[in-house]
């Protein structure tokens, strides 16, 4: 049985004091993954002496528009991402991804910060957040730093978060005119589905129907979610009127294998990831053509 001392904070400063004072502290937010891993005594869970509950810190539950960014507190739940007008209006891809997470109970408890820091290869929020060029604000008692989310992730279940740091904010730059987004997912079953594969697509389509600034980020396809630059460049410059979706599907499949190598799951994932990007492009192209008329 895992033994630890329980700590709780109601203010950011108090939580940072604990992180500065004690070593081997595990943060508890929504607890949808952590509490299960504690109960199972998962080998993936690092040894900790203190469990710090930050779930009652109101300063970490905000969604605000600040200049050209929407800033989100790490304790914002998946359910709130689904319902929040600022998110639905500016980043529908994020609301869509949140809708696919687990059950109603998990969406009500799970948080965006937990999804980020847990850094699961199958995390549904990571691909859209990376595609949206999200940044994370990491705060300690002594300093604060900002990293792109993509650079924050270093491996499956691994990040650059230091032992004395707390994720205090997620910043997402607003998209300009002409941007389209889509999120696609294949799970084992719909109700409580953990992604077997997902894909986030963000792209700009100009007045001539040409793709620019395309961002393709699959999840569960690689050890941790990351951009697919070869696929992105293969879409850029193409027209919505004659883009070869089969070719793009082949390119994204090859790029996945170039990162992961051939695995037991490759025969399943190659056609699956090709299907996801084709579905995403088809949906965006249809929307762009509708807006053109």
C-alpha positions as CSV (number, residue, x, y, z in Angstrom):
1,X,0.0,0.0,0.0
2,X,1.3,3.5,-0.9
3,X,2.0,5.6,2.2
4,X,1.9,9.4,2.0
5,X,1.1,12.6,3.9
6,X,-1.9,14.5,2.7
7,X,-1.6,18.3,2.1
8,X,-4.2,20.7,0.9
9,X,-4.1,24.3,-0.4
10,X,-6.7,27.0,-1.1
11,X,-4.2,29.5,-2.5
12,X,-1.5,29.4,-5.2
13,X,1.1,30.9,-2.8
14,X,0.4,28.2,-0.2
15,X,0.8,25.4,-2.8
16,X,4.1,26.9,-4.0
17,X,5.3,27.1,-0.4
18,X,4.6,23.3,0.0
19,X,6.4,22.6,-3.3
20,X,9.4,24.6,-2.2
21,X,9.5,23.2,1.3
22,X,9.0,19.5,0.6
23,X,10.4,17.1,-2.0
24,X,8.6,14.2,-3.7
25,X,5.2,15.9,-3.8
26,X,2.5,14.6,-6.1
27,X,-0.2,17.1,-7.2
28,X,-3.9,16.1,-7.0
29,X,-6.3,18.1,-9.2
30,X,-9.3,16.2,-10.7
31,X,-7.7,12.8,-9.7
32,X,-9.4,10.8,-12.5
33,X,-6.0,9.2,-13.5
34,X,-4.0,9.7,-10.3
35,X,-6.3,8.1,-7.8
36,X,-6.8,5.1,-10.0
37,X,-3.0,4.7,-10.3
38,X,-2.6,5.1,-6.5
39,X,-5.2,2.5,-5.9
40,X,-3.6,0.1,-8.4
41,X,-0.1,1.0,-7.1
42,X,0.9,1.6,-10.7
43,X,4.6,1.2,-11.5
44,X,4.2,4.3,-13.7
45,X,3.5,6.4,-10.7
46,X,6.7,8.0,-9.3
47,X,7.4,7.5,-5.6
48,X,6.0,10.4,-3.5
49,X,5.9,11.3,0.2
50,X,3.2,14.0,0.0
51,X,-0.1,14.3,-1.9
52,X,-0.9,18.0,-2.4
53,X,-4.6,18.6,-3.2
54,X,-5.0,21.8,-5.3
55,X,-8.6,21.2,-6.4
56,X,-10.0,24.0,-4.1
57,X,-7.8,26.8,-5.4
58,X,-10.3,29.2,-7.1
59,X,-7.5,31.2,-8.7
60,X,-6.8,28.2,-11.0
61,X,-10.4,27.9,-12.4
62,X,-10.5,30.8,-14.9
63,X,-11.1,31.3,-18.6
64,X,-10.4,34.8,-19.7
65,X,-9.6,36.8,-22.9
66,X,-6.3,38.7,-22.5
67,X,-5.3,40.7,-25.6
68,X,-4.7,38.1,-28.3
69,X,-4.8,35.1,-26.1
70,X,-7.4,33.1,-24.2
71,X,-6.0,32.1,-20.9
72,X,-7.2,29.0,-19.1
73,X,-6.6,27.9,-15.5
74,X,-5.4,24.3,-15.0
75,X,-8.4,23.4,-12.9
76,X,-10.9,24.1,-15.7
77,X,-12.8,20.9,-16.2
78,X,-13.5,19.1,-19.5
79,X,-17.2,19.8,-19.0
80,X,-16.5,23.6,-18.8
81,X,-14.4,23.4,-22.0
82,X,-17.4,22.0,-23.7
83,X,-19.8,24.6,-22.4
84,X,-17.7,27.8,-22.2
85,X,-18.7,30.3,-25.0
86,X,-15.1,31.7,-25.2
87,X,-13.8,28.2,-26.1
88,X,-16.7,27.1,-28.3
89,X,-16.6,30.4,-30.2
90,X,-12.8,30.6,-30.7
91,X,-11.5,27.0,-30.4
92,X,-14.3,24.6,-31.3
93,X,-11.7,21.9,-31.8
94,X,-11.0,22.0,-28.1
95,X,-14.7,21.7,-27.1
96,X,-15.0,18.8,-29.6
97,X,-12.0,17.0,-28.1
98,X,-13.3,17.5,-24.5
99,X,-16.7,15.9,-25.5
100,X,-14.9,12.7,-26.5
101,X,-13.3,12.2,-23.1
102,X,-14.5,9.3,-20.9
103,X,-17.9,9.4,-19.1
104,X,-19.9,12.4,-17.8
105,X,-18.4,11.8,-14.4
106,X,-14.8,12.0,-15.8
107,X,-15.6,15.1,-17.8
108,X,-17.0,16.7,-14.7
109,X,-13.9,15.9,-12.6
110,X,-11.0,15.8,-15.0
111,X,-9.1,19.0,-15.7
112,X,-7.2,20.5,-18.6
113,X,-4.1,20.8,-16.4
114,X,-4.2,17.2,-15.4
115,X,-4.6,16.1,-19.0
116,X,-1.5,18.1,-19.8
117,X,0.8,17.2,-16.9
118,X,-0.2,13.5,-17.0
119,X,1.2,13.6,-20.6
120,X,-0.5,10.4,-21.7
121,X,0.2,9.5,-25.4
122,X,-3.6,9.0,-25.7
123,X,-4.6,12.3,-24.1
124,X,-7.4,13.8,-26.1
125,X,-6.7,17.5,-25.3
126,X,-3.0,17.4,-26.2
127,X,-3.2,17.2,-30.0
128,X,-5.7,20.2,-30.4
129,X,-3.7,22.2,-27.8
130,X,-0.5,21.6,-29.7
131,X,-2.1,22.4,-33.0
132,X,-3.4,25.6,-31.5
133,X,0.2,26.5,-30.4
134,X,-0.8,26.6,-26.8
135,X,1.8,27.6,-24.2
136,X,2.1,26.6,-20.5
137,X,3.0,28.9,-17.6
138,X,5.0,27.1,-15.0
139,X,5.4,28.9,-11.6
140,X,7.6,28.2,-8.6
141,X,8.2,30.2,-5.5
142,X,11.3,31.7,-7.1
143,X,10.4,32.2,-10.8
144,X,8.0,31.8,-13.6
145,X,8.6,30.5,-17.1
146,X,6.6,29.9,-20.3
147,X,7.1,27.0,-22.7
148,X,5.3,25.9,-25.8
149,X,3.2,22.9,-24.9
150,X,4.9,20.9,-27.6
151,X,8.4,21.5,-26.0
152,X,6.9,20.9,-22.6
153,X,6.3,17.3,-23.4
154,X,9.4,15.1,-23.5
155,X,8.1,11.6,-23.7
156,X,5.2,9.3,-22.7
157,X,4.0,10.5,-19.3
158,X,7.1,12.8,-19.1
159,X,7.3,16.6,-19.1
160,X,9.7,19.4,-18.3
161,X,7.8,20.3,-15.1
162,X,10.2,20.7,-12.2
163,X,9.6,19.4,-8.7
164,X,9.0,22.8,-7.3
165,X,6.8,24.1,-10.2
166,X,3.0,24.3,-10.6
167,X,1.2,24.6,-13.9
168,X,-0.7,27.9,-13.3
169,X,-2.0,28.9,-16.8
170,X,-2.5,27.7,-20.4
171,X,-2.3,30.4,-23.0
172,X,-3.8,29.9,-26.5
173,X,-3.3,32.6,-29.2
174,X,-6.4,33.5,-31.1
175,X,-6.7,32.3,-34.6
176,X,-7.2,34.9,-37.3
177,X,-9.7,35.0,-40.1
178,X,-9.8,32.1,-42.5
179,X,-8.7,29.4,-40.1
180,X,-10.6,26.0,-39.9
181,X,-10.2,23.3,-37.3
182,X,-11.2,19.7,-36.8
183,X,-10.7,16.8,-34.4
184,X,-11.1,13.2,-35.2
185,X,-10.9,10.2,-32.9
186,X,-11.1,6.4,-33.0
187,X,-11.7,4.7,-29.7
188,X,-12.3,1.2,-28.4
189,X,-15.9,2.1,-27.6
190,X,-17.7,5.4,-27.5
191,X,-18.9,5.6,-23.9
192,X,-15.6,5.4,-22.0
193,X,-13.3,5.5,-24.9
194,X,-9.6,6.0,-24.5
195,X,-8.2,7.0,-27.8
196,X,-6.6,4.3,-29.9
197,X,-5.9,7.1,-32.3
198,X,-6.9,10.8,-32.7
199,X,-5.9,13.7,-34.8
200,X,-6.1,17.5,-34.6
201,X,-6.0,19.6,-37.8
202,X,-5.7,23.4,-37.9
203,X,-5.3,25.2,-41.2
204,X,-5.9,28.5,-42.9
205,X,-7.7,28.6,-46.3
206,X,-7.3,31.8,-48.3
207,X,-9.8,33.5,-50.6
208,X,-8.6,31.3,-53.5
209,X,-9.1,28.1,-51.6
210,X,-5.4,27.5,-50.9
211,X,-4.2,25.9,-47.7
212,X,-1.7,27.7,-45.5
213,X,-0.2,27.3,-42.0
214,X,-1.5,23.7,-41.7
215,X,-0.9,22.0,-38.4
216,X,-1.3,18.2,-38.0
217,X,-1.0,16.6,-34.6
218,X,-2.0,13.0,-34.1
219,X,-2.4,11.4,-30.7
220,X,-1.6,7.7,-29.8
221,X,0.3,7.5,-33.0
222,X,3.7,8.3,-31.5
223,X,5.2,8.0,-28.0
224,X,3.8,11.4,-27.3
225,X,1.7,13.9,-29.3
226,X,3.8,16.0,-31.7
227,X,3.5,17.9,-35.0
228,X,3.9,16.1,-38.3
229,X,5.8,18.7,-40.4
230,X,6.1,16.6,-43.5
231,X,2.3,16.1,-43.7
232,X,1.7,19.8,-42.9
233,X,3.9,20.9,-45.8
234,X,2.2,18.4,-48.1
235,X,-1.1,20.2,-47.5
236,X,0.2,23.7,-47.6
237,X,-0.1,25.2,-51.1
238,X,-2.8,22.7,-52.2
239,X,-6.2,23.8,-53.3
240,X,-9.5,22.7,-51.7
241,X,-10.7,22.0,-55.2
242,X,-8.1,19.5,-56.2
243,X,-6.2,18.2,-53.2
244,X,-5.5,14.5,-53.4
245,X,-6.7,13.1,-50.1
246,X,-5.4,9.6,-50.8
247,X,-1.9,11.1,-51.2
248,X,-2.1,13.0,-48.0
249,X,-3.3,9.8,-46.2
250,X,-0.2,8.0,-47.5
251,X,2.1,10.8,-46.4
252,X,0.8,11.0,-42.8
253,X,1.1,7.2,-42.5
254,X,4.7,7.2,-43.7
255,X,5.6,10.1,-41.4
256,X,4.1,8.2,-38.4
257,X,6.2,5.1,-39.2
258,X,9.3,7.3,-39.7
259,X,8.9,8.4,-36.1
260,X,7.9,5.1,-34.4
261,X,9.3,2.4,-36.7
262,X,7.4,-0.7,-37.5
263,X,5.4,-2.0,-34.5
264,X,2.8,-4.7,-33.9
265,X,0.1,-2.0,-34.1
266,X,1.5,-0.5,-37.4
267,X,-0.8,-2.5,-39.8
268,X,-3.8,-1.1,-37.9
269,X,-2.6,2.4,-37.4
270,X,-1.4,3.2,-40.9
271,X,-4.8,3.0,-42.5
272,X,-6.5,4.4,-39.4
273,X,-4.4,7.6,-39.3
274,X,-4.9,8.0,-43.1
275,X,-8.6,7.8,-42.6
276,X,-8.6,10.4,-39.8
277,X,-6.7,13.0,-41.8
278,X,-8.9,12.4,-44.8
279,X,-12.1,12.8,-42.7
280,X,-10.7,16.0,-41.1
281,X,-9.8,17.5,-44.5
282,X,-13.1,16.5,-46.0
283,X,-15.0,18.2,-43.2
284,X,-12.9,21.4,-43.4
285,X,-13.1,21.5,-47.2
286,X,-16.9,21.1,-47.1
287,X,-17.1,24.0,-44.5
288,X,-14.8,26.2,-46.6
289,X,-16.8,25.7,-49.7
290,X,-20.0,26.4,-47.9
291,X,-18.6,29.7,-46.6
292,X,-17.5,30.6,-50.1
293,X,-21.1,30.4,-51.4
